[in-house]
Amino acid sequence: MIASPGPITELMHDFAAERLAALQRHLRKHVSGEVRFDDASRNLYATDASHYLIRPQGVVLPRTVDDLVAAVQIAADLAVPITPRGGGTSLTGQSIGPGLVIDCSKYLNAVGEVDVTNRRVRVEPGVVLDQLNRELARYGLTFGPDVATASRATLGGMIGNNSAGARSIVYGQTVDHVRSLEVVLADGSRATFAPLGPTEYEQKLELRNREGEAYRAVDAVVHENAPEIERRFPRILRKVSGYNLVGLLPGIGRSGREPHNGTDRTRVSLVPLLVGSEGTLAVVTGAELALVTRPKYRGLLVPQFDSLGAALEALAVCLDYGPSAVELMDQMLIDLAREQRGLKDAMAAIRGRPEALLMVEFSADDAADVSFRVHELRRRLGSAVGLVAAVPALEPSTRDPLWALRSSAVPLLWGMPGDRKPVTFVEDCAVSPERLPEFAARFRDIFRRHGTDGAFYGHASVGCLHIRPVLNLHDPRDAVTMRRIMEEVTDLVLEFNGSLSGEHGDGLVRSEWNRKMFGPVVYEAFRRVKRAFDPENVLNPGKVVDGPPMEENWRIPPGPLPPEPPTVLDFSRSGGFFRSIEACNGSGVCRKTQGGAMCPSYRATRDERDSTRGRANALRVALTQTIDRTKRTETTETTERKEGRTDPGTLDRSRPNDQPLAASWLADVMDLCLSCKACKTECPANVDMAKLKAEFLHAYYEKRRRPLGHMLIRHLHNLLPLAARFAGLNNWLSRRPLVRRVLEALAGIDRRRSLPELHRDHFRRWFRRHRSGAAAVAPDPRRVVLLDDCFTTFQEPGIGRAAVTLLERAGYTVELAGICCGRALISKGFLTDARELARRGIARLDRLASSGIPVLGLEPSCLLTLVDEWPELLPGSPARRVAAVAELAESWLARQADAIPSPGPPRGGAGTVLFHPHCHQKALVGASGTADALRRLSGASVTVLDAGCCGMAGAFGYEKEHYELSIAIAKLALVPALSDQPNATVVATGTSCRHQVRDLTGRSALHPLEFILECGPLHRPGG
């Protein structure tokens, strides 16, 4: 019999509910930014790039520094824990917490005026490192630390973590580049920390406020414990565990090296203490940074070895030549990279299957100096034991993909198939570089004693390796093994006088070990510092000191996985639907804002829920809510019970039949995914959100009524032939304002969006006449099948005519596929209907594919449906055979170009071509085939735009609820790129892309085959 709650318990519940209500009320009153307490936001901010989960009470996205200050003041007054957050890329759980998460990345991202003379700049905490360096590049400056997550890591996060990156052998750590910090203290008061002279320092000690208390406590701690601090802190560059008390000792400096920030070491500063404190001592509102000169030239040598030991033994020779970085990668990482589409160019420099490689970078303002050192090191390593190759990479086209390969390590490793993955908990140890070979060998011995191995990679130049044992955290036995490995590794690190963390910090995974690593005296000094700054323990509690056991707060408790939902698409290659989601480790590559296309909606909104990571987290939460949560932490469970809340969806009456994928909050998160497929390639873990969304929509609408707009898409392949019979009338009606208002009201098609013209004399009708007229001519034995997709056929028939003309001039007989691929249906989750269309299509094309007859396509999204979705709708050899012969028509023509007469110079004024590839094309086959066709078959000068997604995405850009976002996405990069060259010819492979270009710029973009035909090549030999 369960006793009913007593009066004290009920009173506590009432108090917690009143406190939560007061928190929301005051935040909404005093904060102009976004205040979120909905279940979706709480779920999305419950994780980062670690394997931990703590659901916060709420989330604030401050628009101004005053918002940030107000949020801290309100939460502190109510004793609500505060967790500051940047890009959420923490590997150890620093950026999650049980109270109020404050995300500065969306709005607080201003870069102040650059002081070029003194090489300084002021930044807000949400500034992303790549963003800062782009703005500094015009002045020939850069911020020294360059973390692998530079495309999404914020300066606030780097300051909180004391980040370093690959080039720390030259630039040190973030602490060496921070001149001053503006912060909010735990009581809501504001303070500025900067280097102080003796008089200024004494004045700070006399302050009768929280700032003064902090100064006095730190002063006492350092003076009372100086000998023990100096004894217990390792004398190496890369050490970020605990609080940086050693950086406050006279004569030792911030990181044990000469700082880059121009600070006089005779002056006293608490900046070294605050940098790396993981948001536990203060919340950063702004920083003044010191900058360094950007080297003009960089070059790489990539020596490759037959063993990990041989690579590490060669490190000393590499260091003799003054490199700016020496990075290590082992075979596990190399093999995973080999399977990644987006890293294909980088892997071209890897010879065979080495056990390990080094990336040795040299930087200078003299290209000859860089080249000399690269080749001298190559010569010197020629006699090195175990060397199998040494590849120089001096040109950006070779060098940059290799550097990107190293930066992709974390998501690559987490994307490893299966439940056993390289886990982060001992992944950040650092020792003196000269002891690294022995240290790595001893480390591997620990793994082998526990029946596993691991991935070895990282910053060999400074002795900081990211070593990750392969474990299955779903297996309770491996959870035990994890702690045993940690116990042995901490002993090893102490033996080598190293640091348990050289870069990633303590967080939830290593904080409990700080007492062992630093001893009771220094650990108690840490606690005194924490109490002085934050006596109520509201600032990111449980990090650095008084941390919970490393096994608490896991995303998914060890034990059974959630049951697999029924799916239409085949997820067997990734181990099932849930494991496809779990491939996302939270590293946040999808939050990048430059280069490639991922993730278009996030780039426009800068909102976590609109990132691939956000959607993957939402899907994971929806499925894992079915797991027995008896192992949830007492803190989380008690807090939610007090607030009267349970896991979202557990009591969600809007979810038909308790189907986890049918929760309404989940639909809100998935809504703005454009299904562009960029994540399938650009995410190093190859998370295929387009596929996941299609399956989600199928489940979500299984018991719900579809909107009319969806039903139009479902029957589009049947409606277009009918509408084309009355093309003139339909085109006239589509331009009438009244009709457009009705269409918007009923079907959700935005009246501001132009509708494509229909053609009564469509492509199939033209082709029948054309074939009839050529009946007397004997068919050429060389045959091709042309996929006459619905969009080309009824909306842009000129493209089909151009394709037939060019193929016939090249000496091929063309026949039409006469099928619908189902692309539009898949995008809206009509998967059973799409599967039936695929069944018909495969029945029609398999016989031809078996004979080796190519199936050529004009619209990338349709053609690539045969390649990507058909084998997953209908797994088996027939679908694979069709996929194997499917290719874009222009790419295929380019490969036949050697047998085709050269077109010579382009016809009048072809000039410069700006080529915008379709997103599906970029993701699945790349743009090079089309670009090569344009160059070889037209003779034009072609620039392939790296301008992201056009934002149209099929039906997405027509829909009223998505129209504004569609326009915003196009205006991020594509429209500006076209505006920069107003006289260039625009070529785009996708019908949606051409439509968006016309609507927003007034320019007519051509299909590649239309342009090639205009330039007049491909006259048939003898014709």
N, C-alpha and C positions, 0 to 999 in steps of 0.2 A: 504494500500500500504506500503510495507517494503522499507525503505530507504536503499540505497546502502552504504557500508562502506566508511567512509571518509578517507582522506589521512593519518590522525594520526593513525586511527585503522589499516590501511594496513601496516603502518610503524611498529606498535607494533607487528603485525603478522610476518612481515619479521624478526624483531629482535629476536622473540622467536624461529623462525625456525633456524636462524643463530646460536643462542646460543645452541640449541639442537644439531645441526650439529657439532659445535665446541666441545661440551661435548663428543660426540661419537669419534670424530677424536682424541682428546687429550688422552682420556682414552685408545683407541686402540694402540696409539703410546707408552704410558708410563706404561701401566699395562700389566704384563705378564699373569695374570689370565684371567678369562672369562668375557667378556664385552657383555652384552645382551640388545638389544633394540627391540627384536621381540615381537609381540603381546602376544604370549603364555607366555613368561617369565614375561611380565608386568602383565598379569592376575594372574599368580600363586603367585606373590609377592604382590598382592593387598590386601590380607587378611592374618589374623593370626587366633588365636583361639577365637577372639572376633566376634561380629556381625557387624563389620565395614568393609568398603572397600574403599581404596584410591589407584587408579592405578598410579604407579610410572612412571617416564619418562624412567628409565632404571635400570638395575641391574648389579652389579659388584660382582664377586666371586674372591677375591684376593688370589693369591697363596703364597705370601710372605707379611711380614710386610711392606716392601717397597712399594708393590702394594697398601696396605691399606692406607699408608701415601699419596701416589701419588693420589689415588682416592679422598681423602678428600681435598687435595690441589687444584686439578683441579675443583672439584665441588664448592669449596668455592670461587675460583677466578671468577667463572661464576655465583655466587650467586644462585646456584642450591641447594635446600634443601637436607640434608643428613640424612638418617635413617639407623643406624647400626642394624643388625639383627643376631640373633643366630638361635635357633630352631624354631622361629616363634610360640611360645606357649603362647604368651600374651593374656590374657582374656580381656584386656581393649584397645587394639589397639596401644600399644607402638611401635610395630615393623612394622608398615606400614606408608607410607608417600608419598607426591606428587612428590618428586624429584628423587634422586638416592638412591636406597636401596643397602646396602653393606652387603652381606651374608658371614660371616666368618666361617661358620660351615663346609664347604666342604674341605677346605685346611688348614686353620689356626688352627690346632687342635693338636699341639705338646705339650707333657708334658716334662718339663725339668728334670734334674737330681734331685732326691729326697735327700734332706739334712735330713737324719734320725736323726742325733744327735740333731739338732735344730728344727726338725719337720717343715720343710719349703719345698716349691716347687714352681717353676715358670711355668706358663701356658700361652698358647696363648688363645685368646678369644673364639675360636671355639671348645675348649675341652668340651666334654659332661661329665656331672657329673659322670655317671656310668663308663665311660671310665677311668676317673681319679681315682675313687675308686678301680677299678680292679687293676690298676697299683700300688696303695698304699697298697693293701691288703697284698702283700708279706712282707711288712715291719711292719705289724700290725698297720697301720695308716689309717686314713680316713679324708675326709673333713666334718666338722661338719654339716652344713646345708644340709638337705636331702629332697629336694622337691619331691612332688608326680610325677613330670614329669622328674625324674632323668635319665630315659632312653634316653631322647632327649634334655633336658635343657642344654644349654652351660654355661660355667663359665662367659663368657662375658654378657650373658643375666641375669644371677643371680646377677652379680655385678651391672648391669644397674637397676635392679629391687629391690636390697637388699633383696633377697629371704631368706626364713627361713626354712619352712618345719615342719614336725610333731614333731621333737625333739628339738624345739627351747627352751623349758623349761630348757634344759641342755646346748645346744650349742649356743643359741642366733640366730643372723641373720648373713648374709654374711659379713656385715660391721665389725663384731667382729673377722673375720678371714682373712681380707685383710691387708697385711703389707705395700704394695706399689703398685702403678699403673703407667704403662707407657701409655701415651695417645698422641693423636693428637688433638690439639686445633682447634678452628673454623677457624683460619687463615692458617692452614696447618702446623704450627710449632709443634715440638715434645717437650714433657715435661715429667718429672717424679715427681710424688707426693708421699711423704713419710713423716714419722714423723721427725720434725726438732727441733734442739736445738735453744736457743734464738739467737745466732749469725747467724746461717743458716737462720732462719726466717727473720731476719732483712735484710739479703742479698737478699732474695726473694722479699721483699717489695721494694727494690731499683732497681729491674730489669726494664728496659725500653722496655718491649715487652708485648705481650698478657698475658704471664704467670704472669708477675709482676702486670699488671692491675688487673688480677683476685685476686691475693693475697691482693692488697690494697683495692679493693672493698669489699671483704669478711671481712677483718679486720674491716673496717669502719662499715659495716652493723651489725656485731656482737656486736661491742662496743656501737653503737648508740641505738640498739634495744634489748639489753640483757634482761631487765626486761619483756618486752612484749613477747619476744621469750619464756622465761621461763614460763610465765603465759599461753600462748596459746597452747603450745605443751603438749599433755597428758602425764602423768607420768605412762606409761605402756610400756611393752617390745615391743609389736608389733605395730609399727607406721611407715608407709612409705610414707604417703601423703606429698606433698610439698618437699622442700629442707631441708635436715637434719641440719638446723642451730643450733638446740638444742645440737647436737652432737659436736659442736665447742665451747660450753660454758665451761669455766674452771670448772673442778670437776664433770661434769655430764657424760662425756664419750660418746662413739659412740652410743650405744643403751640404755644407762642408766644402764648398767651392766658391770662387769669386763670382758674386752676383752680376747679372746683366742689367740691373736696374739702377746702377749708379749710386747705390746706397753706401754711405760712409759707415763702416763697421763700428766706429766709435759711438755712433748714435744708437739709441735703444728703440726697439720696435716690437710690437706684439703681432705684426703682420705674419712672421714665420709661424706663429702659433695658430693663427686663425686659418691660414692656408693649409688645407689638408685635414681640417677638423670635422669634415663631413656634415656641416650644418648643425653641429651639436653645441656650439658656443655662441653663434650669432648667425643672422640671416643677412647675406650680402645684398645690398641695393645698388652698388656701383663700385667700380674699381679704376684706378689709374695704372696703366700697364706700361712697361718699358718695352721698346721694340728693338729689333736687330735688322741689319742690312740683309736683304735677300740676295743670296748668291746668284750670279748670272748663269752659271753652268753647273750641271750635275751629270754624273755618269755612274754606271753600275758595272761591277764585275760579278758574275754569278758562278762561283766555283761549286761543283757538284761532286759528291763523295759517295763511297760505297758503304759508309757507316756513319752513325751519329758521332761516335768518338773521334773519327778522323776529321770531321768538320770542326769539332770544338778544339781539337789539337792545332788546327790551322789558324785559329783565332789570333794567336799571339803575333803571327806573321802579318796578318791583315792589319792589326793595330799599329804596326811599325810604320805604316804608310799614311797615317793621319786621316783615317776615313771620317766622314760625317755620320755614318751609321754602319753597323754590321748586324744584319737580321738573319735569324736562323729559321729554317722550315724543315720538318722531318717528312719521312715518306708517307705517313698517314695523311698529313695535310696536302701533300703533293698529289696523292691519289684521289682525294676528294675534289681537288681543284680540277683535275683532268676530266671529271664528269660534269663540270659546271659550264653551261653554255656561254655565260658572260665572260669567262676567263680563257676562252679558246686562244685568243691572240697571245696571252701571256705564256701559255703552255708550250708555244712553239719554240721557246728558248730552252726548254728542259730536254735534256738528252737522255733518252731511255727512261729508266725507273730508278733514279738515285735514292739511296737511303736518307740522304740529307743534303741540303744546300745552304750556302750563305749568300746573302745579298749585300755586297760591300759597296757602299755609296761614297763617292768623292764629290766635294763641292768647292767651287772657287769662282773668282771673277775672270779667270783666264781659261779658255777652253783647252788650250795646249797643256796646261798643268793637270787638268782633270784627265785628259787622254793619256798623258805620260804616266800618271800614277796607276791608272787602270791597267795599262799594258805592262808596267814594271811589276805590279803585283801578280799579274798573270804569269809573267816569266818566272818570278820567284816561287810561285806555287807549283810550277811544272814538275818539281821533284817531290811534292808533298805526298805522303803516304795516303792511299785511298782516293786520290783525285781521279775522277772519271771524265770531267769536262770542266772548262772554264769559259763562260760565254760573256763577252763584253756587250754592254748595252749603252751606247752613247747617244743615240738618236731618241728623241721623245717617243716616236712611234713604237720603239722596242722597250725603252726604259719605263715609260709610264704604265703600260699594262702589267709589267712585272711588279712594280711598286703597289699597284692596286691588288695584285694577287696576295701579297703579304697582308694588306689591310683587310682582306676578306676572311681572315682566319677564323674568327669567333663564329659567325653564322655558318661558315662552311662545316665546322666541326659539329655544331649542333644539328646540322642537316644530315648527319650520318644516318643511313637507313637502320631501322631496328630500334629496340629499346635501350640497348647499351650505347652510351654516348660519352665523349670526353667531358667530364664534369668539372665545374669551377669550384674549388675550395682550397687547393694547394697550388693554384695556377700562377702565383705571382711572387714566388720566392726570389731573393736576390743575394748574391755572394760576390766576392771579389772576382773579377773576370779570370785572373790567372788560376783560380781554383775551380773554374766551371767544368772542365772535363771530368775531374774526379767527382764533383758534386752531382753531375747528371748521371754518372754511372751508378753512384750509390742510390740516387733517387729511383732509378729504374729497378735496382735490386729490391727496393721496398715494394714496388708494384708487383714484381714477380712472386715475392713471398705471399702476396695476397691474391694470386691467381689472375692477374690482369696485366695490362700494359697501358701506355698512354701516349698522348701527343706532346711533342717537344717543339716549341717555337718561341720566338720573341727576340729580345734585345740583347744579343750575345755581347755586343760591344761594352755593355755596362754590367754584365753578369746577371741580368734580370730575365729569366726564362719563364714562359707561360707553359707550365707542365700540367697536363690534365689527364688524370686516370680515366680509363673507360669503365664505367659502371652503369648499372641499371637502377636508377633511383626509384623505380616502381617496385623493386624487389626488396623486401624488408631485410634480407641477408646482406645485400649490398649497402644498405643504409648503415648497418653495423660495421661493415668493412670500411666505409667512408671515415668513420671516427677512428678506427684503428690506424688507417693510413695517416690521418692527420696527426695522431699521437707520435708516430714514428718520424714523420716529416718535421714536426716542430723540434724534436730531438736533434735531427740532422742539421737543421738550420742553426740551432744554437751551437752545435759543434763547429760549424763553419763560420761562426761569428757573422751570420747573415741576417736578413730581414724576412719575416714571414710574408710581408707585402712590400713590393718595390714600386707599385704603381696603382693598383686597383683599390687599395684601402681595406678597412676592416669590415664595415657593414655588419650584416647579420651572421656571416659565415666565420669571421675570424676574431670578432671582438672578445668572445669568451676566452680566447687563448692569450690575450695580452698580459694577463697576470703571470702566466708561465714564461712568456717571451721576455718580459722586462723585470720580473721579480716583484716582490710585495712592496718594496719601498717606492720604486718608480711608479708602480701601478696605483698606489695610494696617492702619489703626487698627481697623477692624471685625474683621479677622482676629486681631489681638492680643487683643481683647476675647473673641472666641470661644475662643481657646486658653487664656485665663486661667480661664474658667468651665468649659471642657470640653476639656481637653488631649487626651483620647483620641478626640474627635469621635464620641461615641456619641449625643448628643442631636440628633435630627432632622437628620442630616447632609445636606449638599447644598442647604440652604436658607439664604438671606441671603448667605453666602460660600461660595466653592468649589463653586458649583452646576454641574450638568451642562449640556450644550447643551440648549436648549429643545425640540429635536426628539427627544430621547431619552425612553424610557419611555411612549410613547403607548399608550392603551388598545388601539387597533387600528393597526398600522403601515400607512402609505400603501401602497396596492396593491389587489389584488382583495379583494372582500368574501367572507365565507363563503357557500357554496352555500345556497340557500333550501331548507328542508325541505319535503317535500310536506305540504299542508294541505287540510283539508276546508272550513273557513271561508274566505271571500274576504278577503284582506288587501291588495287592489290599491289601495284609497284611501290607505293609509299607505305604499305602496311595497313591500309584502312583509312577511313575518313578522319578519325581522331588523330592518328599519327601524322596525317597530312597537315593538320593544324599545329600539332606539337613540334613540327619542324621549325616553326618560328620560335626562336629563343629570346626575342625581345631586343635584339641589338639595335634595331631602329634604322637600318639602312634605308628603309622606305620613307624616312623623314628628311632625306636629302632634298635640296631644292634646286640643284643644278646638275646637268648631265643626265642623259637618258630620259626616260619618261616616268619612272616610278617616283612617287605615287601622285597622279595628277590632281586628285581631289585634295590630298593633304597640302600640296604646293599652293593651292588656291585658298584654302581655309586655315592652314597652320593649326589644325585641330587634331588632337590625338585620336579621336574616334574616327577620323577620316583617313587614317594611315592603314597600311596593310597590317601592321602590328596590332593596331587597335581592333581591327575586324577579327584577326586570328584569336586575340585574347577573348573577345566577346563570344566567339564560337566555342572556344575551350571552356569558358565559364558555363555556357549553356549546357554543355554535355557533362561536365564534371559535377554539376549540382546534383546529379543522380547518385554520386558516390557517398557512402556513409561517411559523414564528417566527424566521426567520434574522435579523430586525432587532431582536430582543429585546436589551436591554442586556446587556453582558458580565457586569455584576454579578449581575443576576437569574439569567442562564443558568448562570453558574458556581456560584452558591450552590445552586441546585436540583440541579445535577449532583453537587455535593459531598454533598448530603443524600440522594442516591439517589432524588429525587422528580422527576417530570415534571408537566406540566399534568394536573390532575385529569381522569380519564376517558380519557386517552390509552391507559392500560393497564387500563381498568376492565372486567374480565371479566364484571361483572354487567350489562353493557349489551348487550342482544341486537343482533347484527348491526352493532355499532358505531354505532348510531343516536344522534346527540348528545343528543337530547331524552329518551333512555331511561336516563340515568345515575342510579344510586340516590341519590347525594348531592343531585342536583337535586330528586328527589321529596321529600326531607326539607325543602328550602327552600320548595317550593310547597305543602306540606301544609296549612298553616294559613290559606291564602287562603280567605276566605268567599265569594268571587265576588259581592261586594255591589255592584260596579260604581261605587262612590263615586269611584274614581280616574279613571274615564272623564270625570267632570265636574270634580272638585275638584283633580285634578292639572292644572296649567295646560298641560301638554303632552298631556293627554288620553290617557295610557297606559291601555289597557283590559286590566287584568290578568285580569279574569274571562274574557275571550275568549282571552287567551294561555294561561291555565290549562286551559281546555277543550281547546285544541289540544294542549297538553302531555300531558294525561291520555290523549288519544286515541293519541298516539305512544308514550307510556310503556307502555301496556297492550296495544299491538299484538301483542307476542310474549310477554306475561305472562298468567298466570291471574288473573282478577279475583276479589276476595273476594266472599263470598255477599251481603254488604250491598249491594255495587254491582249485583249481578244482580237483587236485589229492586227497586232503583231503576229498572233498565233495563226491567223489565216491570210497573212500578207501574200504568200506565194500563190494563193488562189484568188485573192482580190485584185492583184495587179494585172493579170491578164484580162479580167473583166473590166477594170477601170480603163485599161488602154483602148478598149473598143470605143469608148466615149471620151477619148483623151481631150478633145477640144472643149467639151462641156466641163469636164472635171478641172481642167486648167483654168478655165474662166471662173468657175465657182471658187477655186482655191484662192483667188485674188479678191473676193468679195468680203468686205469687213464683217457683214452680218454672218456669213457662213463661218468665217474664222472664229467669231465669238461663240457661235454654237458649238463648233468643233472643240474649242478650248473648254467650254463648260461640260461637254459630254465625254470627250475622249482625253482631255488633259493636254492637248497639243497647243503649245503656246502660240498665240496669234502673231507675235513679233517674229517668229521664225518663218522664213520663206519655205514653201513646199516645193519639192522637185517636180519638174515638168514631166508629164507622161507623153508617150509617143504612140500614136495609132500605128504608124509604120515602124513597129518595133524591130529589134534585131532578129528575132526568130522569123518574123514575116519576111524581112529583107533576105535572110539566109535561104529561105525556101525558094524565093525568086532567083537568087543568085545560083543556087544549086541546080535549079531547073534550067537556067540559061547555060550552064556548063555541062549539061547532061551528055552532049555529044562528045565531050572530051574524055578520053580514057582516064580513070582515076590513077593518081600517082601511087605506086606501091608504098611510099613513105606516108604513113598516116599519123595524125594527132587528133585527140579528142579535146574540144574546147568546152570548158565549163561555162555554159551560158546562164550566169547567175541572174536573179530577178532584177537587181538594181541596174546592171549593165543592159539587160535586155529591154526593159521597159522605160528606163529613165535616161540612160546615156548610150543609145544604140550605136552612136558613132565610134565608140571604143571597140565594140564587137566587130564592126565593119573594118576598122583599121587592123585589128588582129588577124582577121581572115585574109585581108589583102597582103599583109606582110608574110604570113605563114605560107600562103600560096606562092608568093614571089620567091620564097626560099625553097620552094619545090616540094611542099607537103600538101596532102589532101586533108581537108578539115571536116570533121563531123562534130555535131553538137552532142553534149552529154544529155540534154533534155531532162535534167533532174533539179531538185531543190536540195541544197546542202543542209538546211535546217538552222543556219546560223542565227537568224532572228529569234527563232523559237528557243534556242539554247540560252540566249541572253536574258530571256524572261522566265527561264526555269520550266518551260514546257518540254520536259526531257523525254517523256514517253512518246509524245508526238514526234519529237526530233529523232528518236530512235527508229520509229517507223519510216521516216523519210530516209534515214541512213540505210535501213534495210533495203529499201527500193533502189537507192543509189548504188549500193554495193552489188546488188543483183545485176544491175545494168553495166557497171564498169569493171567488175572483176574479170570477166572474160577477156576484155580488152587489155587490162593490166597484166593478166597472165601471159599475154602475147608480147609484153614489153612496150605497148603503145602508150606514149605519154599522155597524161591528163593535164592540160594546161589551163590556168585560171587567170582572170583579169582583175577580179576583186580579191585582195589578200584575205580578208576575213572569211570569205566563202571558200576559196581554194584551201586555206589552211584549216578549215573545219574538217576537211577530208583527212588531213594529216594529223590533227591534234585530237579532235573529239570523236570522229567515227570509230577509231580503234578502242575508245573507252566506252562508247555506247554499245558497240557490238564486238567485244574482244574476239580475236581469232585471225587466222591467216588470210581470209578474204579481205578484211578491212586493212590489214597490214600491207597486202599486195597493192591495194588501191593507193594507200598513203605513200608507198614507195615510189610510185610513178607520177605523183601529183607535184606540180611545180608551177611557179608564176611564169606566164608566157614570155615576158621580156627577158627573164633570167635564162630561160631555156634557149631562146633565140641567140642570146649572147654567147652561149656555149657552142652554138653551131656556127659562130661567126667566121671561123677559119675556112669554112667551105662556101662562104658568101662573099661576093665582091665587096671591097671597101667602098663606103659611100663617098669618100673624098671629103672635101670641105663642106660644112653645113650650108644649107641654102640661106639666102639673104637674111642676115640679122638674127641667127639663132642665138649668138652671143652667149651670155652666162645663163646657166640653168640653176635654179634653186630647187633642190629635190627634197620634198618632205615625205618620208616613208610612213606607211601605216603602222600603228602600234603593234598589231599582231605580227606583221612582217618583221619588225625589228626584234620582237621577242622570240620568234620561232625560227626564222631563217636568215635574218639580217638584211641589211639594205645594200650590201655590196653587189649582189647579183644584178639588181635593177640599175644601180649606179654604173656598173660595168657596161650594161646594155646601152645606157644613154651615151656613154663616152664612145664605145666602139661602133655603135650603129648610127650615131648621128654626128659624131665628130665635135660635139659641143663641149664647152668647159662646164663641168658639173660640180656644184657644191652641195654636199649632203648636209642638210640642216640637222643640228642637234638641238631641236626646239621643243622637246617634250611631246605631249599629246595635244591634238587639236581641240580636244574638249567635246567633240561631237558624239563620238561613240555610238553610232547607230541611232536608235530611238532616244537615247539619253538626252541629246541636245534639243530634241523637239518638245520634250515634256515640260509642262509649265513649272513644276517644282524644281526642275534642274536647269532651266534655261539660263538663269543668271550665272550659275556656276560654270556652265559650259562656255559662256563668253569669257568669264574671268580666267579660266584655264588657257584659252587661246591667246589671251592678251598677256600672259606671263612671258612667253618666249616666241611663239610662232608669229604673231602679228608684228611685234617689233623687228624680228628677223627679216620679214618681208618688207617692212617699211624702210629698212636700211638700204635696200636695193630695189627701188621702185621700177627700174627699167629691165630687171631680169625676168626671164620666163619662169613661171612657177609650174613645177611638175609634182603631182601627188598621186600615189597609187590607190588611195582609198576614196570611195565615193563620198563618205562623210567628211573626209578632210577637204576635198574639193568644194563641197557645199559650204563648209565653215569659212574657207578662204574667200569664196565669193560673197558670202553674207557680210563679212567683217571688213574686207578690203576693197570689194568691188572688182577684184581681179579674177580672171578665169584661169583656173589651174587645169593643166592638161594631164591626161593619163600618159605614162611613158610611151606607149605604143602610138598614141596620137602624135606625140612630138616626133618620134622616130619617123613616122610616115611623112610628116610635114617636111622633114629634112631630106627625104627622097632616096634612102638607101634600099637595099634588098631588091634590086632588079634581078629577076631570075636569069641565070646564065642562058645566053642564047635567045632570051625573050625580048 
